[in-house]
Amino acid sequence: MPEKEVGRVSHYFSKISVAAVDLTDTLAVGDKIHIKGHTTDFEQIVESMQIEHENVVKATKGQSVGIKVKDHVREHDTVYKVTE
């Protein structure tokens, strides 16, 4: 499936399983993402996204968002949006 890079993980909060992602493109709740790094490689649907602890449905380039992730991610992992 085609993928498009939409950001990078800047921080991972392990207690709450949230990745802070610096966006280089638009991302929305409901989008399918693929997170890939040295030891990370999984896909999931974005179920919730926050900016400064406020829920948002869409974020754009330049913003930093918190995304609940189902697996451990690491700083500098790349986030791709999977396009069907």
DSSP file (Angstrom, degrees, kcal/mol; ACC not computed):
  #  RESIDUE AA STRUCTURE BP1 BP2  ACC     N-H-->O    O-->H-N    N-H-->O    O-->H-N    TCO  KAPPA ALPHA  PHI   PSI    X-CA   Y-CA   Z-CA
    1    1 A M              0   0    0      0, 0.0    83,-0.1     0, 0.0     2,-0.1   0.000 360.0 360.0 360.0 141.8    0.0    0.0    0.0
    2    2 A P        -     0   0    0      0, 0.0    81,-2.6     0, 0.0     2,-0.3  -0.396 360.0-166.4 -68.9 144.1    1.3    3.5   -0.8
    3    3 A E  E     -A   82   0A   0     79,-0.2     2,-0.4    -2,-0.1    79,-0.2  -0.940  11.8-158.9-131.8 153.1    2.5    5.5    2.2
    4    4 A K  E     -A   81   0A   0     77,-2.1    77,-3.2    -2,-0.3     2,-0.2  -0.997  27.3-117.2-133.7 128.7    3.4    9.1    2.8
    5    5 A E  E     +A   80   0A   0     -2,-0.4    75,-0.3    75,-0.2     3,-0.1  -0.457  36.6 168.4 -66.4 129.7    5.6   10.4    5.5
    6    6 A V  E     -     0   0A   0     73,-3.0    18,-2.7     1,-0.3    19,-1.2   0.450  54.6 -39.9-122.0  -5.0    3.6   12.7    7.9
    7    7 A G  E     -AB  79  23A   0     72,-1.4    72,-3.2    16,-0.3     2,-0.3  -0.986  49.9 -98.2 168.3-177.0    5.9   13.1   10.8
    8    8 A R  E     -AB  78  22A   0     14,-1.7    14,-2.7    -2,-0.3     2,-0.4  -0.979  34.6-109.7-134.6 146.6    8.5   11.9   13.4
    9    9 A V  E     + B   0  21A   0     68,-2.7    67,-3.2    -2,-0.3    12,-0.3  -0.614  31.8 176.4 -74.4 125.8    8.2   10.8   16.9
   10   10 A S  E     +     0   0A   0     10,-3.4     2,-0.3    -2,-0.4    11,-0.2   0.669  67.0   1.9-101.7 -22.4    9.8   13.4   19.2
   11   11 A H  E     - B   0  20A   0      9,-1.3     9,-3.2    63,-0.1     2,-0.4  -0.985  57.6-146.5-160.8 151.8    8.9   11.7   22.5
   12   12 A Y  E     - B   0  19A   0     -2,-0.3     2,-0.9     7,-0.2     7,-0.2  -0.988   5.4-156.9-127.1 125.8    7.2    8.6   23.9
   13   13 A F  E >>> - B   0  18A   0      5,-3.2     5,-1.7    -2,-0.4     4,-0.9  -0.827  11.9-173.4 -99.9  97.3    5.3    8.6   27.2
   14   14 A S  T 345S+     0   0    0     -2,-0.9     3,-0.3     1,-0.2    -1,-0.2   0.829  76.1  60.2 -66.2 -34.6    5.4    4.9   28.2
   15   15 A K  T 345S+     0   0    0      1,-0.2    -1,-0.2     2,-0.1    -2,-0.0   0.868 121.4  25.1 -62.0 -35.4    3.0    5.1   31.2
   16   16 A I  T <45S-     0   0    0     -3,-0.6    -1,-0.2     2,-0.1    -2,-0.2   0.358 104.2-123.6-110.9   4.4    0.2    6.3   29.0
   17   17 A S  T  <5 +     0   0    0     -4,-0.9    52,-2.9    -3,-0.3     2,-0.4   0.912  60.0 145.7  53.8  49.2    1.3    4.8   25.7
   18   18 A V  E   < -BC  13  68A   0     -5,-1.7    -5,-3.2    50,-0.2     2,-0.5  -0.964  37.6-153.2-120.8 133.5    1.3    8.2   23.9
   19   19 A A  E     -BC  12  67A   0     48,-2.9    48,-2.7    -2,-0.4     2,-0.6  -0.883  10.9-142.0-102.0 132.1    3.7    9.3   21.1
   20   20 A A  E     -BC  11  66A   0     -9,-3.2   -10,-3.4    -2,-0.5    -9,-1.3  -0.846  26.0-167.6 -89.6 124.6    4.4   12.9   20.6
   21   21 A V  E     -BC   9  65A   0     44,-3.2    44,-2.5    -2,-0.6     2,-0.7  -0.958  20.0-146.8-121.9 126.9    4.7   13.4   16.9
   22   22 A D  E     -BC   8  64A   0    -14,-2.7   -14,-1.7    -2,-0.5    42,-0.2  -0.825  31.5-136.7 -88.2 115.6    6.0   16.5   15.1
   23   23 A L  E     +B    7   0A   0     40,-2.8    39,-2.5    -2,-0.7   -16,-0.3  -0.503  33.0 176.6 -82.8 139.5    4.0   16.7   11.9
   24   24 A T  S    S+     0   0    0    -18,-2.7     2,-0.3    37,-0.2   -17,-0.2   0.308  79.2  16.5-112.4   1.6    5.3   17.4    8.4
   25   25 A D  S    S-     0   0    0    -19,-1.2     2,-0.2    35,-0.1    38,-0.1  -0.934  99.8 -64.6-159.5 175.9    1.9   16.9    6.8
   26   26 A T        -     0   0    0     -2,-0.3     2,-0.3    34,-0.1    34,-0.2  -0.454  45.7-179.3 -75.4 142.0   -1.8   16.8    7.7
   27   27 A L  E     -H   59   0B   0     32,-2.5    32,-2.8    -2,-0.2     2,-0.3  -0.997   2.4-172.3-140.6 142.2   -3.1   13.9    9.9
   28   28 A A  E >   -H   58   0B   0     -2,-0.3     3,-2.0    30,-0.2    18,-0.2  -0.931  36.0 -91.1-134.5 156.7   -6.6   13.3   11.1
   29   29 A V  T 3  S+     0   0    0     28,-2.5    18,-0.2    -2,-0.3     3,-0.1  -0.453 115.3  35.9 -61.6 136.4   -8.5   10.9   13.5
   30   30 A G  T 3  S+     0   0    0     16,-2.8    -1,-0.2     1,-0.4    17,-0.1   0.148  87.5 127.2 100.9 -18.5   -9.5    7.8   11.5
   31   31 A D    <   -     0   0    0     -3,-2.0    15,-3.1    15,-0.1     2,-0.5  -0.414  61.3-125.2 -69.4 147.6   -6.3    7.9    9.4
   32   32 A K  E     -D   45   0A   0     50,-0.5    50,-3.1    13,-0.2     2,-0.3  -0.842  32.5-168.2 -93.5 128.2   -4.3    4.6    9.2
   33   33 A I  E     -DE  44  81A   0     11,-3.5    11,-2.3    -2,-0.5     2,-0.5  -0.845  17.8-153.2-118.7 156.6   -0.7    5.2   10.2
   34   34 A H  E     -DE  43  80A   0     46,-2.6    46,-2.8    -2,-0.3     2,-0.6  -0.989  11.1-160.4-126.0 118.5    2.5    3.1   10.0
   35   35 A I  E     +DE  42  79A   0      7,-2.7     7,-1.8    -2,-0.5     2,-0.4  -0.896  16.6 178.2-104.7 124.6    5.2    3.8   12.5
   36   36 A K  E     +DE  41  78A   0     42,-2.6    42,-2.9    -2,-0.6     2,-0.2  -0.980  13.4 131.5-133.4 136.8    8.6    2.5   11.5
   37   37 A G  S    S-     0   0    0      3,-2.8    40,-0.1    -2,-0.4    39,-0.1  -0.839  70.3 -59.7-157.6-165.9   12.0    2.7   13.1
   38   38 A H  S    S+     0   0    0     -2,-0.2    -1,-0.0     1,-0.2     3,-0.0   0.900 135.6   5.7 -56.1 -44.0   15.0    0.5   14.0
   39   39 A T  S    S+     0   0    0     -3,-0.0     2,-0.4     0, 0.0    -1,-0.2   0.297 117.3  88.5-123.6   7.0   12.9   -1.8   16.2
   40   40 A T        +     0   0    0     31,-0.0    -3,-2.8    34,-0.0     2,-0.1  -0.891  37.0 147.8-111.1 136.0    9.4   -0.4   15.6
   41   41 A D  E     +D   36   0A   0     -2,-0.4     2,-0.3    -5,-0.2    -5,-0.2  -0.493  24.1 118.5-167.0  92.7    7.1   -1.5   12.8
   42   42 A F  E     -D   35   0A   0     -7,-1.8    -7,-2.7    -2,-0.1     2,-0.3  -0.989  42.7-136.0-153.5 161.6    3.4   -1.6   13.1
   43   43 A E  E     +D   34   0A   0     -2,-0.3     2,-0.3    -9,-0.2    -9,-0.2  -0.879  27.8 157.6-117.2 151.3    0.2   -0.1   11.7
   44   44 A Q  E     -D   33   0A   0    -11,-2.3   -11,-3.5    -2,-0.3     2,-0.4  -0.979  40.8-102.5-161.5 165.2   -2.8    1.3   13.5
   45   45 A I  E     -D   32   0A   0     -2,-0.3     2,-0.8   -13,-0.2   -13,-0.2  -0.767  39.1-115.6 -90.7 138.9   -5.8    3.6   13.1
   46   46 A V        +     0   0    0    -15,-3.1   -16,-2.8    -2,-0.4   -15,-0.1  -0.660  41.2 171.1 -73.8 110.0   -5.5    7.1   14.8
   47   47 A E        +     0   0    0     -2,-0.8     2,-0.3    21,-0.4    -1,-0.2   0.776  63.5   8.0 -94.7 -30.1   -8.3    6.8   17.4
   48   48 A S        -     0   0    0     20,-0.2    20,-1.0   -20,-0.1     2,-0.4  -0.993  60.7-173.1-152.2 149.9   -7.5   10.0   19.3
   49   49 A M  E     -GF  56  67A   0      7,-0.5     7,-2.6    -2,-0.3     2,-0.4  -0.999   6.6-167.2-144.2 139.0   -5.2   12.9   18.9
   50   50 A Q  E     -GF  55  66A   0     16,-2.2    16,-2.9    -2,-0.4     2,-0.5  -0.968  14.2-163.4-132.4 147.4   -4.4   15.8   21.2
   51   51 A I  E >  S-G   54   0A   0      3,-2.4     3,-1.7    -2,-0.4    14,-0.1  -0.991  88.6 -16.0-124.1 121.2   -2.6   19.2   21.0
   52   52 A E  T 3  S-     0   0    0     -2,-0.5    -1,-0.1     1,-0.3     3,-0.1   0.904 129.0 -54.0  50.3  46.5   -1.7   20.6   24.4
   53   53 A H  T 3  S+     0   0    0      1,-0.2     2,-0.5    -3,-0.0    -1,-0.3   0.554 113.9 118.1  68.2  10.6   -4.2   18.2   26.2
   54   54 A E  E <   -G   51   0A   0     -3,-1.7    -3,-2.4     0, 0.0    -1,-0.2  -0.922  68.8-118.9-107.5 131.6   -7.1   19.3   24.0
   55   55 A N  E     -G   50   0A   0     -2,-0.5     2,-0.3    -5,-0.2    -5,-0.2  -0.467  36.4-179.1 -67.9 135.7   -8.7   16.7   21.7
   56   56 A V  E     -G   49   0A   0     -7,-2.6    -7,-0.5    -2,-0.2     3,-0.1  -0.938  28.7-153.5-131.0 156.3   -8.5   17.5   18.0
   57   57 A V  S    S+     0   0    0     -2,-0.3   -28,-2.5     1,-0.3     2,-0.3   0.613  83.8  22.6-101.5 -16.8   -9.8   15.7   14.9
   58   58 A K  E     -H   28   0B   0    -30,-0.2     2,-0.3    -9,-0.1    -1,-0.3  -0.995  60.4-174.5-150.8 143.0   -7.2   17.1   12.5
   59   59 A A  E     -H   27   0B   0    -32,-2.8   -32,-2.5    -2,-0.3     2,-0.2  -0.965  13.7-147.2-136.1 154.3   -3.7   18.6   12.8
   60   60 A T    >   -     0   0    0     -2,-0.3     3,-2.1   -34,-0.2   -37,-0.2  -0.661  37.6 -57.8-120.8 173.5   -1.5   20.1   10.1
   61   61 A K  T 3  S+     0   0    0      1,-0.3   -37,-0.2    -2,-0.2    -1,-0.2  -0.132 119.0  26.5 -48.3 135.2    2.1   20.5    9.2
   62   62 A G  T 3  S+     0   0    0    -39,-2.5    -1,-0.3     1,-0.4     2,-0.2   0.203  95.5 112.6  95.2 -16.6    4.2   22.2   11.9
   63   63 A Q    <   -     0   0    0     -3,-2.1   -40,-2.8   -38,-0.1     2,-0.5  -0.556  60.3-137.7 -89.2 156.3    2.0   21.1   14.8
   64   64 A S  E     -C   22   0A   0    -42,-0.2     2,-0.3    -2,-0.2   -12,-0.3  -0.963  27.2-174.8-112.9 126.4    3.0   18.6   17.5
   65   65 A V  E     -C   21   0A   0    -44,-2.5   -44,-3.2    -2,-0.5     2,-0.5  -0.852  24.8-131.8-122.8 155.2    0.4   16.1   18.5
   66   66 A G  E     -CF  20  50A   0    -16,-2.9   -16,-2.2    -2,-0.3     2,-0.4  -0.925  27.0-172.9-102.7 127.0    0.0   13.4   21.0
   67   67 A I  E     -CF  19  49A   0    -48,-2.7   -48,-2.9    -2,-0.5     2,-0.4  -0.980  25.4-125.7-124.3 130.2   -1.3   10.1   19.6
   68   68 A K  E     -C   18   0A   0    -20,-1.0   -21,-0.4    -2,-0.4     2,-0.3  -0.590  34.7-163.3 -71.0 126.1   -2.3    7.0   21.6
   69   69 A V        -     0   0    0    -52,-2.9     4,-0.1    -2,-0.4   -23,-0.0  -0.866  24.5-143.7-118.1 150.8   -0.3    4.1   20.3
   70   70 A K  S    S+     0   0    0     -2,-0.3     2,-0.3     2,-0.1    -1,-0.1   0.567  84.0  34.5 -87.5  -8.4   -0.8    0.4   20.7
   71   71 A D  S    S-     0   0    0    -54,-0.1     2,-0.2   -29,-0.0    -2,-0.1  -0.891  97.0 -79.1-140.9 167.6    2.9   -0.5   20.9
   72   72 A H        -     0   0    0     -2,-0.3     2,-0.3   -60,-0.0    -2,-0.1  -0.499  47.3-174.0 -70.4 132.7    6.2    1.0   22.1
   73   73 A V        -     0   0    0     -2,-0.2     2,-0.3   -33,-0.1   -55,-0.1  -0.832  10.3-141.3-121.4 166.2    7.7    3.6   19.8
   74   74 A R    >   -     0   0    0     -2,-0.3     3,-2.0   -63,-0.1   -65,-0.2  -0.885  31.4 -83.9-127.2 157.8   11.0    5.4   20.0
   75   75 A E  T 3  S+     0   0    0     -2,-0.3   -65,-0.2     1,-0.3     3,-0.1  -0.293 114.8  23.7 -56.2 142.9   12.2    8.9   19.4
   76   76 A H  T 3  S+     0   0    0    -67,-3.2    -1,-0.3     1,-0.3   -66,-0.1   0.390  83.9 143.3  76.9   0.3   13.0    9.5   15.7
   77   77 A D    <   -     0   0    0     -3,-2.0   -68,-2.7   -68,-0.2     2,-0.4  -0.440  52.3-120.7 -63.0 146.0   10.7    6.8   14.5
   78   78 A T  E     -AE   8  36A   0    -42,-2.9   -42,-2.6   -70,-0.2     2,-0.5  -0.743  18.0-148.2 -94.3 138.6    9.0    7.8   11.3
   79   79 A V  E     -AE   7  35A   0    -72,-3.2   -73,-3.0    -2,-0.4   -72,-1.4  -0.923  16.5-172.8-108.2 124.6    5.2    8.1   11.0
   80   80 A Y  E     -AE   5  34A   0    -46,-2.8   -46,-2.6    -2,-0.5     2,-0.5  -0.871  21.1-133.6-113.8 147.9    3.6    7.4    7.7
   81   81 A K  E     -AE   4  33A   0    -77,-3.2   -77,-2.1    -2,-0.3     2,-0.6  -0.893  22.7-137.4 -97.6 130.1    0.0    7.8    6.6
   82   82 A V  E     -A    3   0A   0    -50,-3.1     2,-0.6    -2,-0.5   -50,-0.5  -0.771  16.4-159.5 -89.1 122.6   -1.2    4.7    4.7
   83   83 A T              0   0    0    -81,-2.6   -52,-0.0    -2,-0.6   -50,-0.0  -0.903 360.0 360.0-107.1 125.2   -3.3    5.6    1.7
   84   84 A E              0   0    0     -2,-0.6    -1,-0.1   -83,-0.1   -81,-0.1   0.488 360.0 360.0 -71.2 360.0   -5.6    3.0    0.3
